[in-house]
């Protein structure tokens, strides 16, 4: 981590803040401004603890490439494809043996004795979570959270290790919640220990080589060690040492290790709320409690942290790396026709995905969508566009969306959704939709007035996308009775493919922000319907009884915004950046995490 910080500084990619900054709300508000402003990584040198705090270390394409030991992320897919082709080539046994020997250098290596991460060892009562500068990011968060934890567990039956990233809420000095979802390997290990009637050892790593942090987020196949991916990225095997109070092995050079156990015989604890990567609060839920037995660290340890919320955030650039790195395995092992997969920032990874394929026969787009919906974390996707051109060509996508035929070019399905998808009719399950743009359709003639009159429950509209995208944006109160088709007829709107209704309070958002807001608030099975040859989407907040609780957008409080405004010159971060939260506060439906 120290070496990475030095490299960032030499590259002009690091800002040091020497002023004292509070990890409770203040650091998060600063980071939110810097991330959205395209700024540098930030090292808060005075956190009120012994540990400096590093934030936004992955928050640009250049920095994520540096973190993964590359000049460009685009180098990695080619390296993976070359390896695969050499291993599967029918010729050259000697070359394959040499390649396997090279790959063996990426395997993790266990070593005896202590690692740098164990230069300082605190056990029992001395191992206090309050020693860490854990963040409270948003005002209605349930407490302080460890936001970049590398949670190491072991399958008790097979002995296979897993490294996952599951946020941790600190409850007291010796207890924290582990937020792993039902689909995650950590939960599967937990259930295995529960069946055996045994305590589950857990070690949580912080820092070390940034490639370790990326590997913990990567959608690796179940049972494959994330440290192997880290070794490939680093060009060397990760050196592991045994935790001081369990048999869990951790990277010897990470910065901080929190050791402990989960007792599956105990009732789960209430964790949350938490301002999440969807841009909304994820609400309270039952999760396992980790009991801390030891905390170890380097003498020069740095505490890494991140903030998530309304996109774009630092996690978008981590997702960009995943797009590129895992495109090669998708092409080689699952879908050879796939040429590109693009997850726009507004889609917060799972909500919206654009896939480009080599389309050669009818129905291939729907076949591709179905296969991807069954592949790892892509199963959480709910809106997929499949095209035959450049997935990132906005003009071509606009023409395709304007001209598609709703009755023929749409596939509706149901399946797994992200547990954090607050719009889902059932937690973790709901509707999906794929749009086939691989078929060239005649240009659709669109007629739309410059200004439409409010009527049919619609208070205002934005028709600026009608001619280019075939989309009419309609704004209404969340609990209003809206007749979107009647609005279109009365205002003489013709040839528009999509009528999207969203909150009146969202009318001031940019089109990209509206894409985020509408994709997050839409459940395909409940909120999307075909009517009069076009698609009608109700992407409003559901605060009138359709769901039990509806989360608010995660925004800073006026008090925190004013504090950071007042202190900005002290931070030494250049010209003042306005708080992004000022744009989103009008979207709030209550003074709390949810309605």
C-alpha positions in Angstrom: 0.0 0.0 0.0 2.8 2.4 0.8 4.4 1.6 -2.5 1.1 2.3 -4.3 0.7 5.6 -2.5 4.2 6.6 -3.6 3.4 5.6 -7.2 0.2 7.7 -7.1 2.0 10.7 -5.7 4.8 10.5 -8.4 2.1 10.3 -11.1 0.2 13.3 -9.7 -2.7 11.1 -8.7 -2.7 11.8 -4.9 -3.8 14.6 -2.7 -2.7 14.8 0.9 -5.0 16.4 3.5 -3.0 17.3 6.7 -6.0 19.0 8.4 -7.9 16.9 11.0 -10.9 15.4 9.3 -13.7 13.4 11.0 -14.4 9.9 9.6 -18.0 10.4 10.7 -19.7 12.1 7.7 -17.0 14.7 6.9 -14.6 12.4 5.0 -17.4 10.9 3.0 -18.8 14.3 1.9 -15.3 15.3 0.8 -14.7 12.1 -1.1 -18.1 12.3 -2.8 -17.2 15.8 -4.2 -13.8 14.7 -5.3 -14.9 11.4 -7.0 -17.7 13.1 -8.9 -15.4 15.9 -9.8 -12.9 13.5 -11.4 -10.3 14.3 -8.7 -7.3 12.5 -7.2 -7.0 9.8 -4.6 -7.0 11.4 -1.1 -4.8 10.5 1.9 -6.3 11.9 5.1 -3.2 12.0 7.3 -5.0 13.1 10.5 -8.0 10.9 11.1 -8.1 11.1 14.9 -6.5 7.6 15.1 -3.1 6.2 14.5 -4.1 5.3 10.9 -4.1 7.6 7.9 -7.1 7.0 5.6 -6.8 6.4 1.8 -9.9 7.1 -0.3 -10.7 7.2 -4.0 -7.6 5.1 -4.8 -9.5 3.3 -7.7 -11.4 6.4 -8.8 -10.1 6.8 -12.4 -9.2 4.5 -15.3 -5.6 5.4 -14.8 -5.6 4.6 -11.1 -7.4 1.3 -11.4 -4.8 0.3 -14.1 -2.0 1.3 -11.7 -3.6 -0.7 -8.9 -3.7 -3.8 -11.1 0.0 -3.4 -12.2 -0.9 -2.4 -15.8 -0.5 0.6 -18.1 -4.1 0.0 -19.2 -6.8 -2.4 -18.2 -7.2 -3.3 -21.9 -4.0 -5.3 -21.6 -5.5 -7.9 -19.4 -8.2 -9.5 -21.7 -5.6 -10.1 -24.4 -3.3 -11.8 -21.8 -6.1 -14.1 -20.7 -7.0 -15.0 -24.3 -3.4 -15.8 -25.1 -3.1 -18.0 -22.1 -6.3 -19.9 -22.9 -5.3 -20.4 -26.6 -1.9 -21.7 -25.7 -3.3 -24.1 -23.1 -6.0 -25.4 -25.5 -3.8 -25.6 -28.6 -3.5 -29.2 -30.0 0.2 -28.7 -30.5 3.3 -27.8 -28.5 3.3 -30.0 -25.3 6.6 -28.4 -24.3 5.1 -24.9 -24.6 2.2 -25.9 -22.5 4.5 -27.3 -19.7 6.5 -24.1 -19.8 3.3 -22.0 -19.6 2.0 -24.1 -16.6 5.3 -23.5 -14.9 4.9 -19.8 -15.4 1.4 -19.9 -14.1 2.5 -21.8 -11.0 4.3 -18.6 -10.0 0.9 -17.0 -9.5 -0.2 -19.5 -6.9 -0.5 -18.3 -3.3 2.2 -19.5 -1.0 1.9 -20.2 2.6 4.8 -19.3 4.8 5.7 -19.9 8.5 6.1 -17.2 11.1 4.6 -13.8 11.2 4.0 -11.3 8.3 4.3 -7.6 8.1 0.6 -7.4 8.8 1.4 -8.9 12.3 4.1 -6.4 13.5 1.6 -5.2 16.1 -0.7 -7.8 17.7 -3.7 -6.9 20.0 -5.8 -9.6 21.5 -8.8 -9.9 23.8 -9.9 -6.6 25.3 -7.1 -4.7 23.6 -8.5 -5.6 20.2 -11.0 -2.7 19.9 -12.7 -1.8 16.7 -12.8 1.8 18.0 -9.1 2.0 17.2 -10.0 2.1 13.4 -11.1 5.2 11.6 -14.2 3.5 10.3 -16.5 5.8 8.3 -20.1 6.8 8.7 -20.8 7.9 5.1 -24.4 9.1 5.1 -26.5 10.7 7.9 -29.0 7.8 8.2 -26.5 5.0 8.1 -27.0 2.6 11.1 -23.5 3.4 12.4 -19.9 3.3 11.3 -18.9 0.9 8.6 -15.8 -0.8 7.3 -16.3 -0.3 3.6 -13.3 -2.1 2.0 -13.0 -5.3 4.0 -11.5 -8.4 2.4 -13.4 -11.1 4.3 -11.5 -14.4 4.3 -13.4 -17.6 5.1 -12.9 -21.3 4.4 -15.4 -24.0 3.3 -15.4 -26.5 6.3 -16.1 -29.4 4.0 -13.6 -28.9 1.2 -11.1 -26.5 2.8 -11.4 -24.2 -0.2 -10.7 -20.5 0.8 -12.8 -17.5 -0.2 -12.1 -13.8 -0.2 -15.2 -11.7 -0.5 -16.1 -8.1 0.1 -18.9 -7.7 2.5 -19.4 -4.4 4.3 -19.1 -4.5 8.1 -21.2 -2.4 10.5 -19.4 -1.8 13.9 -21.8 -2.5 16.8 -19.4 -2.1 19.7 -15.7 -2.5 20.4 -15.7 -6.3 19.8 -18.7 -7.0 17.5 -19.5 -6.2 13.9 -22.1 -7.3 11.4 -21.1 -9.1 8.2 -23.4 -8.1 5.3 -23.2 -11.1 3.0 -26.2 -11.9 0.8 -27.9 -15.3 0.3 -26.2 -15.7 -3.1 -22.6 -15.1 -1.7 -20.0 -17.7 -0.9 -19.6 -16.3 2.7 -23.3 -17.2 3.3 -22.7 -20.7 1.9 -19.8 -21.2 4.2 -21.8 -19.9 7.1 -24.6 -22.4 6.4 -22.0 -25.2 6.2 -20.7 -24.4 9.7 -24.2 -24.1 11.0 -25.0 -27.6 9.8 -21.8 -28.9 11.5 -22.7 -27.1 14.7 -19.3 -25.3 14.7 -18.0 -21.8 15.1 -16.9 -20.2 11.8 -13.5 -18.5 11.8 -13.2 -15.2 9.9 -10.3 -12.9 9.2 -10.9 -9.5 7.6 -8.0 -7.9 5.8 -7.6 -4.3 5.0 -5.1 -2.8 2.5 -2.0 -4.5 1.2 -1.5 -4.6 -2.6 -4.6 -3.0 -4.2 -4.9 -6.0 -6.4 -6.1 -7.9 -3.4 -8.9 -5.5 -2.9 -9.9 -5.8 -6.5 -9.7 -9.6 -6.4 -12.2 -9.7 -3.5 -14.8 -7.9 -5.6 -14.2 -9.9 -8.8 -17.0 -12.4 -9.9 -14.7 -15.5 -9.7 -16.2 -18.9 -10.1 -17.3 -20.6 -6.9 -14.4 -22.6 -5.4 -11.7 -20.7 -7.3 -9.3 -18.8 -5.0 -9.3 -15.1 -5.4 -5.7 -15.0 -4.4 -4.9 -16.8 -7.7 -6.4 -13.8 -9.6 -4.4 -11.5 -7.4 -1.2 -13.4 -8.2 -1.9 -13.2 -11.9 -2.4 -9.4 -11.6 0.7 -8.9 -9.5 2.8 -11.3 -11.5 3.8 -13.2 -8.4 2.2 -15.5 -5.9 0.7 -13.9 -2.8 2.5 -14.7 0.3 0.2 -15.9 3.1 0.6 -16.2 6.8 -1.6 -17.9 9.4 -3.9 -15.7 11.5 -2.8 -15.5 15.1 -6.1 -16.8 16.6 -7.3 -19.2 13.8 -6.3 -21.3 10.8 -7.3 -18.7 8.3 -4.5 -17.6 6.0 -4.1 -13.9 5.1 -1.8 -11.9 2.8 1.4 -11.2 4.8 1.8 -7.7 3.4 -1.7 -6.3 4.1 -2.1 -3.4 6.4 -4.6 -4.5 9.1 -6.2 -7.8 10.0 -9.3 -8.2 12.1 -9.6 -11.8 13.4 -12.6 -13.4 15.0 -15.5 -15.8 14.5 -19.2 -16.1 13.8 -21.3 -18.4 15.9 -24.1 -19.8 13.7 -26.0 -20.9 16.8 -26.6 -17.3 17.7 -29.5 -15.3 16.3 -28.6 -13.0 13.4 -28.4 -9.3 14.3 -30.0 -6.3 12.7 -27.6 -4.5 10.4 -28.2 -1.2 8.4 -29.4 1.1 7.0 -26.5 1.9 4.7 -26.3 4.4 1.8 -25.4 1.9 -0.9 -24.0 1.7 -4.4 -27.5 1.8 -5.9 -27.6 5.5 -4.7 -30.3 4.6 -2.2 -30.2 3.3 1.4 -30.3 -0.4 1.7 -32.5 -1.0 4.7 -32.1 -3.0 7.9 -31.8 -6.8 7.7 -30.7 -9.8 9.7 -27.0 -10.7 9.3 -24.4 -12.7 11.2 -22.4 -11.0 14.0 -18.6 -11.4 14.0 -16.9 -11.5 17.4 -13.4 -10.0 17.3 -10.6 -12.0 18.9 -7.5 -10.1 17.6 -6.5 -7.1 15.6 -3.0 -7.1 14.0 -1.4 -4.5 11.8 1.8 -3.1 10.2 3.6 -0.3 12.1 3.1 1.9 9.0 -0.5 0.7 8.3 -2.8 2.7 6.1 -6.6 2.3 6.5 -8.3 2.0 3.1 -11.9 3.2 2.7 -14.5 4.0 0.0 -17.9 5.7 -0.2 -20.7 4.4 -2.4 -23.9 6.3 -3.3 -25.4 8.1 -6.3 -23.2 7.2 -9.3 -20.6 7.7 -10.5 -18.5 6.6 -7.5 -15.2 4.8 -7.1 -16.9 1.4 -7.5 -17.8 2.4 -11.1 -14.1 2.2 -12.0 -13.8 -1.2 -10.3 -16.7 -2.3 -12.4 -15.1 -1.0 -15.5 -12.1 -3.2 -14.8 -14.4 -6.2 -14.3 -16.1 -5.5 -17.7 -12.7 -5.7 -19.4 -11.1 -8.5 -17.4 -14.1 -10.9 -17.5 -15.0 -10.3 -21.1 -12.4 -12.8 -22.2 -13.7 -15.7 -20.0 -17.3 -14.9 -21.2 -16.2 -15.1 -24.9 -14.0 -18.2 -24.4 -16.2 -20.3 -22.2 -19.8 -19.1 -22.4 -20.7 -16.9 -25.3 -18.2 -16.7 -28.2 -20.4 -14.3 -30.1 -20.1 -11.6 -27.4 -17.8 -8.8 -28.5 -18.3 -6.4 -25.6 -20.2 -5.9 -22.4 -20.8 -2.3 -21.1 -22.2 -1.4 -17.8 -22.9 2.3 -17.8 -22.4 4.2 -14.5 -26.1 5.0 -14.4 -26.9 1.3 -14.3 -25.0 0.8 -11.1 -23.6 -2.5 -12.5 -26.7 -4.7 -12.5 -29.6 -2.5 -13.4 -28.6 -1.9 -17.0 -26.1 -3.7 -19.3 -25.4 -3.2 -23.0 -24.0 -6.3 -24.8 -22.6 -6.3 -28.3 -22.6 -9.6 -30.3 -21.8 -11.0 -33.7 -25.4 -11.5 -34.7 -25.9 -14.1 -37.5 -29.4 -15.6 -36.9 -32.8 -14.7 -35.5 -33.3 -15.0 -31.8 -29.6 -14.9 -31.1 -29.9 -11.8 -29.0 -32.5 -13.4 -26.7 -30.3 -16.6 -26.5 -27.4 -14.4 -25.4 -29.5 -12.6 -22.8 -30.8 -15.8 -21.4 -27.3 -17.3 -21.1 -25.8 -14.2 -19.5 -28.7 -14.1 -17.0 -27.5 -17.6 -15.9 -23.8 -16.6 -15.5 -22.5 -15.6 -12.1 -23.3 -12.1 -10.9 -24.9 -11.3 -14.3 -27.9 -13.1 -13.0 -28.8 -9.9 -11.1 -29.2 -7.9 -14.3 -32.8 -6.7 -15.0 -32.5 -4.5 -18.1 -30.3 -5.7 -21.0 -29.8 -4.2 -24.4 -28.3 -6.5 -27.1 -26.9 -4.8 -30.2 -24.8 -5.8 -33.2 -22.7 -2.7 -33.4 -20.5 -0.8 -30.9 -22.0 -1.2 -27.4 -20.7 2.2 -26.5 -21.9 4.1 -29.6 -24.6 6.3 -28.1 -25.9 7.5 -31.5 -26.4 4.0 -32.7 -28.1 2.9 -29.5 -30.4 5.9 -29.7 -31.5 5.0 -33.2 -32.1 1.4 -32.2 -34.2 2.4 -29.2 -36.2 4.8 -31.3 -36.9 2.3 -34.1 -37.4 -1.1 -32.3 -40.7 -2.9 -32.5 -42.0 -3.5 -29.0 -44.2 -6.4 -30.0 -41.2 -8.3 -31.6 -37.9 -7.1 -30.1 -38.6 -7.5 -26.4 -38.1 -10.5 -24.1 -39.7 -10.6 -20.7 -38.5 -13.0 -18.0 -38.2 -13.5 -14.3 -35.3 -14.5 -12.1 -32.8 -13.5 -9.5 -32.2 -9.8 -8.8 -29.7 -8.1 -6.5 -30.9 -8.2 -2.9 -30.2 -4.4 -2.9 -32.7 -3.8 -5.7 -35.3 -1.9 -3.7 -37.8 -1.9 -6.5 -38.1 -5.7 -6.6 -41.5 -7.1 -5.8 -39.9 -9.8 -3.8 -36.4 -9.4 -2.2 -33.8 -10.8 -4.6 -36.3 -11.8 -7.3 -38.4 -10.1 -10.0 -38.8 -9.3 -13.6 -36.2 -8.9 -16.3 -36.3 -7.5 -19.8 -34.0 -7.8 -22.9 -34.2 -5.5 -25.9 -33.0 -6.9 -29.2 -31.4 -4.1 -31.3 -29.6 -6.5 -33.6 -32.3 -6.4 -36.2 -32.3 -3.3 -38.5 -35.8 -1.6 -38.4 -37.2 1.1 -40.7 -36.7 4.6 -39.3 -39.6 5.6 -37.2 -41.2 9.0 -37.8 -41.6 10.8 -34.5 -44.0 13.8 -34.0 -43.7 15.6 -30.7 -44.4 19.3 -29.7 -41.8 21.5 -28.3 -43.9 22.0 -25.2 -46.6 19.7 -24.0 -49.6 20.7 -21.8 -49.9 19.1 -18.4 -52.8 16.7 -18.2 -53.8 13.1 -17.2 -51.9 13.3 -13.9 -48.6 14.5 -15.6 -47.4 17.8 -14.2 -44.5 18.4 -16.7 -42.6 16.6 -19.4 -39.3 16.5 -21.3 -39.7 15.6 -25.0 -36.1 16.5 -25.9 -35.3 12.8 -26.4 -38.3 12.0 -28.6 -36.8 12.6 -32.0 -33.4 10.9 -31.2 -34.3 8.2 -28.8 -38.1 7.8 -29.1 -38.5 8.5 -25.4 -40.9 10.8 -23.7 -40.1 11.6 -20.1 -43.2 12.4 -18.0 -43.1 13.7 -14.5 -45.8 13.2 -11.9 -46.4 12.9 -8.1 -45.5 9.4 -6.8 -49.1 8.8 -5.7 -50.9 10.4 -8.7 -53.2 8.5 -11.1 -51.3 8.8 -14.4 -52.7 8.1 -17.9 -49.5 8.2 -19.9 -51.1 7.1 -23.2 -53.9 9.7 -22.7 -51.2 12.4 -22.2 -49.5 11.3 -25.5 -52.7 11.4 -27.4 -53.9 14.7 -26.1 -50.5 16.4 -26.9 -50.2 14.9 -30.4 -47.2 12.7 -29.6 -46.7 10.0 -32.2 -44.1 7.5 -33.0 -42.6 7.5 -29.5 -41.6 4.0 -28.4 -41.2 4.6 -24.6 -43.3 6.7 -22.2 -41.4 6.8 -18.9 -43.1 8.3 -15.9 -41.0 9.3 -13.0 -41.1 11.6 -9.9 -41.9 15.3 -10.4 -39.0 16.1 -8.1 -36.7 14.5 -10.7 -37.5 16.9 -13.4 -34.3 19.0 -12.7 -32.0 16.0 -13.1 -29.7 15.4 -16.1 -30.7 12.7 -18.6 -27.9 10.4 -17.2 -29.2 11.0 -13.7 -32.7 10.2 -14.8 -31.5 7.0 -16.3 -30.0 6.0 -12.9 -33.1 7.1 -11.0 -35.6 5.4 -13.4 -33.7 2.1 -13.8 -33.4 1.9 -10.0 -37.1 2.5 -9.3 -38.4 0.2 -12.0 -39.5 -3.5 -11.4 -40.1 -4.9 -14.9 -42.8 -7.3 -13.8 -44.8 -4.7 -12.0 -43.9 -1.4 -13.7 -43.5 -2.1 -17.4 -46.3 -2.8 -19.8 -47.1 -2.7 -23.5 -49.9 -0.4 -24.5 -50.9 0.9 -27.9 -47.8 -0.5 -29.5 -45.4 1.2 -27.1 -43.7 0.6 -23.8 -45.0 2.4 -20.7 -42.7 2.4 -17.7 -43.7 3.6 -14.2 -40.4 4.6 -12.6 -41.7 6.6 -9.8 -41.1 6.1 -6.1 -43.5 3.5 -4.7 -44.5 5.2 -1.5 -48.3 4.6 -1.6 -48.4 1.0 -0.4 -47.1 -1.0 -3.3 -44.0 -2.0 -1.2 -43.7 -2.2 2.5 -40.9 0.4 2.8 -39.3 2.6 0.1 -35.7 3.8 0.6 -34.6 7.4 0.2 -31.7 8.5 -1.9 -28.4 8.7 0.1 -27.6 12.4 0.5 -25.5 14.4 2.9 -27.2 16.5 5.5 -27.3 20.3 5.2 -25.2 20.5 8.3 -22.4 18.3 6.8 -22.5 20.2 3.5 -22.2 23.5 5.4 -19.3 22.2 7.5 -17.3 21.0 4.4 -18.1 24.3 2.6 -16.7 26.3 5.6 -13.5 24.2 5.9 -12.8 23.6 2.2 -9.7 25.9 2.1 -8.2 24.0 5.1 -8.2 20.7 3.1 -5.9 22.1 0.4 -7.8 20.4 -2.4 -8.0 23.3 -4.8 -11.0 25.2 -5.9 -14.2 24.5 -4.0 -16.5 21.8 -5.4 -20.2 22.0 -4.7 -21.8 19.2 -2.9 -23.4 16.7 -5.3 -26.1 16.1 -2.7 -27.6 19.5 -3.4 -29.0 18.0 -6.6 -30.5 15.0 -4.9 -32.0 16.4 -1.7 -35.2 17.3 -3.6 -35.7 13.6 -4.3 -36.1 12.7 -0.6 -39.6 11.5 0.4 -39.0 11.7 4.2 -36.5 12.7 6.9 -35.0 9.3 7.3 -33.6 6.3 5.5 -37.0 5.3 4.2 -40.7 5.8 3.9 
